Amino acid sequence: MEFFEGHFQRNYIHIQDVARVFLHGIENFEEMKNESYNVGLSDANLSKLELCEKIKEHISDFVFIESNLGKDPDKRDYIVSNEKIESTGFKPKYSIDFGIKELIKCYSILHTQTYGNY
């Protein structure tokens, strides 16, 4: 995989946790209304390079290089605190490692099928 500006940090969260936090907000509407919340994995404020290294822990032959050919149009780092949402009782269930394993499994299923509807 080729990526550029690997030092920029992003926060990650599993889509199932996104759905769960919507339900949490609905169920706790009165306590949470008129507020904004960051939602992510507290231990997943990772740079692009760190994410690639994390993927390599699961796929030993995963190759990644940082290219100088492109630029990230968004120059901000997203180092997110999820303390506020967690104080309402919401905790993500799915780790970054779980998400990577899930994507690897899905890719291997899709990649081996000769025929399919896409």
C-alpha positions as CSV (number, residue, x, y, z in Angstrom):
1,M,0.0,0.0,0.0
2,E,1.2,3.5,-0.8
3,F,0.2,6.4,1.4
4,F,1.5,9.9,1.9
5,E,2.1,12.1,4.9
6,G,2.1,9.2,7.3
7,H,2.5,11.4,10.4
8,F,-1.0,12.8,10.3
9,Q,-3.2,11.2,13.1
10,R,-6.7,10.0,12.8
11,N,-9.2,8.4,15.2
12,Y,-10.9,5.1,14.3
13,I,-14.1,3.4,15.3
14,H,-16.0,0.3,14.1
15,I,-19.2,0.9,12.2
16,Q,-21.1,-1.3,14.7
17,D,-20.0,1.0,17.5
18,V,-21.2,4.0,15.5
19,A,-24.7,2.4,15.3
20,R,-24.6,1.6,19.0
21,V,-23.7,5.2,19.9
22,F,-26.7,6.4,17.9
23,L,-29.0,4.1,19.9
24,H,-27.3,5.2,23.1
25,G,-28.1,8.8,22.2
26,I,-31.7,8.0,21.5
27,E,-32.0,6.1,24.7
28,N,-30.4,8.9,26.7
29,F,-31.8,11.8,24.8
30,E,-32.9,14.0,27.7
31,E,-29.4,13.8,29.4
32,M,-27.5,14.2,26.1
33,K,-29.5,16.7,24.1
34,N,-28.0,20.0,23.0
35,E,-24.5,18.6,23.4
36,S,-21.9,17.4,21.0
37,Y,-19.7,14.3,21.5
38,N,-16.6,12.9,20.0
39,V,-17.0,9.2,19.3
40,G,-14.0,6.9,18.7
41,L,-11.6,4.4,20.2
42,S,-9.6,6.1,23.0
43,D,-6.7,3.8,22.1
44,A,-6.9,4.4,18.4
45,N,-5.6,7.9,17.9
46,L,-3.1,6.6,15.3
47,S,-1.0,8.1,12.6
48,K,-1.4,6.6,9.1
49,L,2.0,5.0,9.6
50,E,1.0,3.4,12.9
51,L,-2.2,2.1,11.3
52,C,-0.1,0.4,8.6
53,E,2.2,-1.1,11.3
54,K,-0.9,-2.4,13.1
55,I,-2.2,-4.0,9.9
56,K,1.3,-5.6,9.4
57,E,0.9,-7.3,12.8
58,H,-2.0,-9.3,11.2
59,I,-0.6,-9.7,7.7
60,S,3.1,-10.5,7.8
61,D,3.6,-9.9,4.1
62,F,1.7,-6.6,4.1
63,V,4.0,-4.0,2.3
64,F,3.5,-0.3,2.8
65,I,5.5,2.7,1.7
66,E,5.2,6.4,2.4
67,S,5.2,8.3,-0.9
68,N,6.3,11.9,-1.5
69,L,4.0,12.2,-4.5
70,G,0.9,13.4,-2.8
71,K,-0.3,15.7,0.0
72,D,-3.1,15.3,2.5
73,P,-5.5,18.1,1.8
74,D,-6.6,18.1,5.5
75,K,-3.5,19.2,7.4
76,R,-5.1,18.7,10.8
77,D,-4.4,15.8,13.3
78,Y,-7.5,14.3,14.8
79,I,-6.4,13.4,18.3
80,V,-9.7,12.9,19.9
81,S,-10.8,12.6,23.5
82,N,-13.8,10.4,24.0
83,E,-14.0,11.1,27.7
84,K,-17.3,13.1,27.4
85,I,-19.3,10.3,25.6
86,E,-17.8,7.7,27.9
87,S,-19.0,9.7,30.9
88,T,-22.6,9.0,29.6
89,G,-22.0,5.3,30.0
90,F,-21.1,4.5,26.3
91,K,-18.0,2.3,25.7
92,P,-17.0,1.0,22.3
93,K,-17.1,-2.8,22.1
94,Y,-14.9,-3.3,19.0
95,S,-11.2,-2.8,19.0
96,I,-9.0,-1.7,16.1
97,D,-7.5,-5.2,16.0
98,F,-11.0,-6.7,15.8
99,G,-11.9,-4.4,12.8
100,I,-8.6,-5.2,11.0
101,K,-9.3,-9.0,11.5
102,E,-12.8,-8.6,10.2
103,L,-11.7,-6.7,7.1
104,I,-9.1,-9.3,6.4
105,K,-11.7,-12.1,6.7
106,C,-14.1,-10.2,4.4
107,Y,-11.4,-9.5,1.9
108,S,-10.3,-13.2,1.8
109,I,-13.9,-14.3,1.2
110,L,-14.5,-11.7,-1.6
111,H,-11.2,-12.2,-3.2
112,T,-11.6,-16.0,-3.6
113,Q,-15.0,-15.9,-5.2
114,T,-14.9,-16.2,-9.0
115,Y,-18.5,-15.2,-9.4
116,G,-20.5,-12.7,-7.4
117,N,-22.9,-9.8,-7.5
118,Y,-21.0,-6.5,-6.9
